[in-house]
Amino acid sequence: MAARISPAPEPYPDFARERLARLSPGGEPLVLFRTLATDQRLFERFFGGGLLDRGHLTLRQREIVIDRVTARCGSEYEWGVHVSTFAERAGLTREQVASTCGGGPEDDCWTEEEGLLLRLCDRIDAGGGLDDGDWNDCLRFFTPHAVLEILMLCGFYRTVSYLTNGLGLPLETWAARFSQYGGAHDGAR
């Protein structure tokens, strides 16, 4: 399927050129980023909401959340980009990556804390929030601000999944595929 909005061609618009260069040293910017570069306001708003900096979660925790949310939303595009870009740096094993898209919090590959992260993603995705029991479980491992960041990551990457799926973006040629890891999560839409 062809993308529903054609990505910005080179030379990229002035408002996007520097950021696109920073995000793709030596390579072509992601189709998602080039598509957003067709509208200055939306491009700037999207990047204003990014959470890929040092925050209240470790790289590993952040990537577990992002991989789970994007898999549950059926965004093979975003899941594959994150798996290919960050899984090794985050220390995620092949079994753990497969669990994000086809397993669950109870899988033996996860620590108690990591299983909780997956369970939280599933609960947030299914119900839009956390109940008091979930919140109290979180506080065993995370600060209140880390929980806030988990909620924001879930929401942001659900939005990213809506964009990649709704725009019909072609998969990046170098990115991981669900089929390499056992398929999309049962909860994928």
GILIN-V456795 format. One line per field, one symbol per residue. ss: DSSP state (h for helix, s for strand, l for the rest). Layout:
ss->???
This chain:
ss->lllllllllllllhhhhhhhhhhlllllllhhhhhhlllhhhhhhhhhllllllllllhhhhhhhhhhhhhhlllhhhhhhhhhhhlllllllhhhhhhhhhlllllllllhhhhhhhhhhhhhhhhllllhhhhhhhhllllhhhhhhhhhhhhhhhhhhhhhhhlllllllllllhhhhllllllll
